[in-house]
Amino acid sequence: MNNIIEPFLHYLNQLLVIMQREDMTEDLLTQRLCPDMFPLHQQVSTAAALSLRCCCPLFNKEVINFKRPTVSVSNLLEELDDTIKYLTNLHNDPWESMPASITFVAGFANHTLEPDKYFQFYAWPNFLFHCSMAYAILRTAGLPLSKGDFDGFHRYPAGFSFPS
């Protein structure tokens, strides 16, 4: 597997596991950290889309998106699953066919960066931002998630909490 894709797949799979929890309800999808921030469903969808917006240009492929027209937990699960499957099937070496630059829109700003800078300074940090916001929304909503749920590495005993 290509080392560009692996981190995206790891965190998309972590997000998929979180979204598959029994305590994930439809009403959580509209929760936000602040009134001017994306709700949970958009944070999850944007993380999936950013993984594609990063990897597709690096592999010299047309950017694809699996966003569903209606918001539901099942549609978000399908979007994540389709994104994971698509990224898993990217096989060619991106460094062989990579464009000289990548032009993209960030908010209302247009940018053009070299592929390595695009990955390091825009795509990867923004992907992690939206994954983190989804996690933070769910923690704020009271779901008992740990850092291990986010990163897949940390483990804590049941009932553990850090001292105040």
Buried (B, 14 or more C-beta within 10 A) or exposed (E): EBEBBEEBBEBBBBBBEBBEBEEBEEEBBEBBBEEEEBBBBBBBBBBBBBBBBBBBBBBEBEEEEBBBEEBEBEBBBEBBBBBBEBBEEBEEEBEEEBEEEBEBEEEEEEBEBBBEBBBEEBBBEBBBBBBBBBBBBBBEBEBEBEEEBBEEEEEEEEEEEEEE
